[in-house]
Each structure stands twice: as structure tokens, then as C-alpha cells.
Amino acid sequence: MTTIEEIIRRIRDEMDVELRERARRALAERPRDWLVDQLLDRVLPPSDLPPPRPPADAAERRETRAERIERIERIERVERIRAWGLDAQSLAGFVGRYRRLSRERLEAEGLLVDPPPKGSELIGPAHRSAGAEELLREAKDLLYALLFADEEAGVHLDRVERALLTVTVPRAKAHTIGFLPRTAVAPEDGERAPHAPDTLLQVEYGEIPEELVGNGIAACLRLINNLEINEPVLYARMEHVGSGALE
């Protein structure tokens, strides 16, 4: 004779089958990510997880990306510089070539294409040929090498004295040579619009007996101005600081 317990167990088994089927259908309609989160909450409760990192605000995230991009660009720049094996002889070659590249010659050779007039906006990529883009990158690499690079970066220059470079550039254009330390905003000189004061970029560098480093810096800045900064005159001053090794 069937007992009450057997009847209840049979009913419960039938209900379990129906319950599982209904639960399966209901869960199948749920998003996959939600199901994964629910599973993790059961097999790895929050108390077992490391404390969550406080979310960074938007400004911090932007700064982190900018720093990462700057680091990668610096590594790539040093690799290009190292490939030159820069010494006094090759530096003299750069200086001679750059000095011949006036604004007029850049336009005549098709390196600059209908650039905006000097003293106006920056010269953008739309006004530079592929050759001009490569030349601009090379000039910035050489400027960086002369100011910051050493034997480890493949720059073989016998630097015997210290000198100081000061560049005056409109604030809105200072980012074009952003690897130069920004020191101050210069007083307005009457020729600038009141809303666009100049920025002083200043850095100490090592000079060699032939003073080719200073000549190279001047040639680089002149070419960068003609290809991008686009000022009638880019003011740069180089002055002797002292003899001895750079720190």
C-alpha cells in the first residue's frame, strides 16, 4: 500500500522537474553578462575579492593616457636618434642642409603647399607634403638630440661647456616643441594680442668646442618655424653658462 510519504515524494519530484524547466526558460531570457555576474556572486562572494580601486576621475585618465603616449613617442624618438650615430661631422651636415631650406625654397620644392601667412595660425599637415612631414619630424628629433641625448642614445659629442637656450614662442603654439621645459609667460611686448602672451621655454645643454650644437639648435628651430610654428621671427637666445660637465 502506498504511503503518504511516497505520494509527497512523487509530487515533489514532478514539481522539481517542472521548476527546473521553468527556471531554465526564465534564465535563458536573461542577458549573458547578468548570468555571469550572478554566478560569480555565488562562487566568489564580494568579501573574498580585493577591495575595489577607487575610480579615477576623467582628468586623471586623460593625464595617464597623455603620459603613456609621451613615453612611447620618447622611446621611438631615441631609437631614431640612435640610428644616426650623431657626431660633429654628421651634425655639420644637418646644419648645412637645414640652412638652405628657407620658407621660399620649401614652397618652391613643393614641401609646403599654400601655407597660411607668417604670423597667423600654425601650419598643419594639410599644407605639408609627406616629405615635409618627415623633415619636420627629423628636425624635432635633432633638436631633442642636441638638447638632451647622450652617448647612450648614440650621440657622440664632446660637450665641454654649459649653455642656456631660451625660446620665446606664442603660448598657443608652445606645444609644437613641448619637450622643452616651459618656464614662464613673458610680458606682452605690444606686438602680441593681449589675449595671447608669449611663453618662455628654457633648457640647459652642452656645447662642443666648435659651437656646432648652438648652430644646430638654431637651424632646427628655424626649420620647425618654417614648417609648423609659422612666426615671422622665432626668438631664441643661447648664452654661455660655464665650463665643466653637465649634471
Protein Blocks (a to p, Z undefined) as FASTA:
>chain_A
ZZfklmmmmmmmmmmmmmmmmmmmmmmmpcfklmmmmmmmmmmcfklpccddddddfklm
mmmmmmmmmmmmmmmmmmmmmmnopafklmmmmmmmmmmmcfklmmmnomaghiacehia
cddfklpcfklmmmmmmmmmmmmmmmmgcfknopacddfbdcdddddddfklmmmmmmbc
cfbdcddehjacfklccddddddddddfklmmmmmmmmmmmmmmmmmnopabacdddddf
bgcjdZZ
